[in-house]
């Protein structure tokens, strides 16, 4: 699961030894929610805090079927713990237009649409309630007996 890989990405060695694969977000439609972090570099303090918070809530992210991407202006970007193929990071930047030189995050629902776009931290206190408030998230929460750690 991306959350575990992202936790190791806090140290700038994530994805080592894993082959890059072209990113096809459509492949994840109706299966996963995709959380995309944008930051100048892997050492960006806001990104590191978010990655650590997401790693600490790995079980909650797994239950909600969240995969994470980390897109950097400089350095290796990743999706689900694997390096992105050259050009995919730039394609994500073009699609979501994050502010240059600053942290931001975008959450895609299982339908592939942007559901949350923030320029400040999202994981602590905001990510899981946002997912659980989505129609599909509410149905999933009912099936599992309520939100897991919300």
Order of alpha helices (4+ residues) and beta strands (2+ residues): alpha-beta-alpha-alpha-beta-beta-beta-alpha-beta-beta-alpha-alpha
